[in-house]
Amino acid sequence: MAMRRGTTMTLGFVLILIGIQLNVVQSYELTPRFSNFLSENGSIQNDRQASLNQPFNSPYYQASFENTSFTQPTPLAPAPTKVISIPNWVCWPVLFFGAVIFLHGVAKPRD
């Protein structure tokens, strides 16, 4: 299925704008909610370190019955927000690809 002229031009223009944004912005700071999501569903090494640091951070402990003889676990502190740094060269391929798609849409004959 071929893309229509207006769709191609719009996609190219959006890619150009994304390329400009990647050139201007140096890093992205994630929200605390998304940072917590990444830390909970992160790599295995992060989960192992968290389980070593927090002995009560286990699904087996959470599913067990309440026992008052043990000290209750402290609630986990929210993970600090993560910062993603994009390399400087990433903006140029996105920008040029968007320019090619946009110019392809301009050069297309009308349907």
DACORDA-V67681 format. One record per helix or strand of 2 or more residues. SS is the DSSP state (H for helix, E for strand). FROM is the first residue (numbers start at 1). LEN is the number of residues. Records with the same first field share a line. If there is no record, write none. Layout:
SS=FROM-LEN ; FROM-LEN
//
This chain:
H=5-20 ; 32-9 ; 44-10 ; 59-5 ; 90-18
E=27-3 ; 83-3
//
